Amino acid sequence: MEPSLPVVECFHSLQGEGVHAGRSAYFIRLASCKVGCPWCDTKESWNSELHPQRSIFDLSSSTAQAQLEGAAFVVITGGEPLHHDLNLLCNEIRKSTLNEENKSIPIHLETSGVDILSGNPDWITLSPKPHSPPRLDTLLACQELKVVIQKEEDLNFAEKMANIIKYNGNTNTQLFLQAGWENKKGQTLAIKYVKKNPSWRLSMQTHKWLGVM
């Protein structure tokens, strides 16, 4: 049998959040998540048994096609993608998207960081959760820290995560606060905090505002 992974959906759209917001991207949403955030907007991805297995070679082929159609990078998301070993998938994506300049499409990973890092992604967006904190090695490896703000305690958690990164000498990680969707309190807290703390930026879920997938 061909190696496969449980897939919720794959689609070519715009990245809606963080550093790369507004850029053309191909998304691979893998099923399975044990982190269990009550406010999660993709709860349908939690149970991997509800979603079909898709060949890793098929996923890499579809990524190559999306690259031809303008995708600047591929985003592996979930669910929690690191519940799976991503080494083979990322290796196949790199092989199938290799161009004449010997470069492959950049691989971005969106994760809560609770599992061992795999796949050697080119960009890691870490969205840590207070009730299920990330592994230290994944926290220190991320290029982008994006903390969802629902209540005031989340601001303290965000600073704790950022301070760990800074203490270990990583000064290049981009810091984002993102208000929980349709959470007015979270939005107010995030905006006020960013206004007073210039090392942080506000991340907006622009794809939701625009109504694009």
ChimeraX attribute file (.defattr): number of C-alpha atoms within 10 A of each C-alpha:
attribute: neighborCount
match mode: 1-to-1
recipient: residues
	/A:1	4
	/A:2	8
	/A:3	11
	/A:4	16
	/A:5	20
	/A:6	21
	/A:7	22
	/A:8	24
	/A:9	14
	/A:10	16
	/A:11	15
	/A:12	20
	/A:13	18
	/A:14	20
	/A:15	23
	/A:16	22
	/A:17	19
	/A:18	22
	/A:19	17
	/A:20	12
	/A:21	16
	/A:22	14
	/A:23	15
	/A:24	20
	/A:25	24
	/A:26	27
	/A:27	25
	/A:28	23
	/A:29	22
	/A:30	27
	/A:31	29
	/A:32	25
	/A:33	21
	/A:34	12
	/A:35	16
	/A:36	14
	/A:37	14
	/A:38	7
	/A:39	10
	/A:40	14
	/A:41	10
	/A:42	14
	/A:43	16
	/A:44	16
	/A:45	23
	/A:46	21
	/A:47	15
	/A:48	18
	/A:49	11
	/A:50	14
	/A:51	18
	/A:52	14
	/A:53	16
	/A:54	16
	/A:55	17
	/A:56	21
	/A:57	17
	/A:58	15
	/A:59	21
	/A:60	22
	/A:61	17
	/A:62	20
	/A:63	29
	/A:64	22
	/A:65	15
	/A:66	22
	/A:67	20
	/A:68	11
	/A:69	12
	/A:70	14
	/A:71	21
	/A:72	17
	/A:73	23
	/A:74	25
	/A:75	24
	/A:76	25
	/A:77	19
	/A:78	27
	/A:79	28
	/A:80	25
	/A:81	25
	/A:82	24
	/A:83	20
	/A:84	18
	/A:85	15
	/A:86	18
	/A:87	14
	/A:88	16
	/A:89	22
	/A:90	22
	/A:91	14
	/A:92	17
	/A:93	25
	/A:94	20
	/A:95	16
	/A:96	19
	/A:97	22
	/A:98	13
	/A:99	11
	/A:100	7
	/A:101	6
	/A:102	9
	/A:103	11
	/A:104	17
	/A:105	20
	/A:106	18
	/A:107	20
	/A:108	20
	/A:109	27
	/A:110	23
	/A:111	24
	/A:112	27
	/A:113	27
	/A:114	21
	/A:115	17
	/A:116	14
	/A:117	22
	/A:118	18
	/A:119	16
	/A:120	14
	/A:121	18
	/A:122	13
	/A:123	17
	/A:124	24
	/A:125	24
	/A:126	23
	/A:127	22
	/A:128	22
	/A:129	19
	/A:130	14
	/A:131	9
	/A:132	14
	/A:133	16
	/A:134	21
	/A:135	15
	/A:136	14
	/A:137	12
	/A:138	18
	/A:139	25
	/A:140	21
	/A:141	17
	/A:142	25
	/A:143	19
	/A:144	20
	/A:145	25
	/A:146	27
	/A:147	28
	/A:148	23
	/A:149	23
	/A:150	22
	/A:151	17
	/A:152	12
	/A:153	10
	/A:154	19
	/A:155	19
	/A:156	12
	/A:157	18
	/A:158	23
	/A:159	14
	/A:160	12
	/A:161	21
	/A:162	24
	/A:163	13
	/A:164	14
	/A:165	20
	/A:166	14
	/A:167	10
	/A:168	9
	/A:169	10
	/A:170	15
	/A:171	11
	/A:172	11
	/A:173	18
	/A:174	17
	/A:175	22
	/A:176	25
	/A:177	27
	/A:178	23
	/A:179	24
	/A:180	21
	/A:181	17
	/A:182	9
	/A:183	12
	/A:184	12
	/A:185	14
	/A:186	21
	/A:187	22
	/A:188	14
	/A:189	19
	/A:190	28
	/A:191	17
	/A:192	10
	/A:193	16
	/A:194	15
	/A:195	12
	/A:196	9
	/A:197	10
	/A:198	9
	/A:199	11
	/A:200	20
	/A:201	20
	/A:202	20
	/A:203	21
	/A:204	19
	/A:205	17
	/A:206	16
	/A:207	16
	/A:208	12
	/A:209	9
	/A:210	9
	/A:211	7
	/A:212	11
	/A:213	12
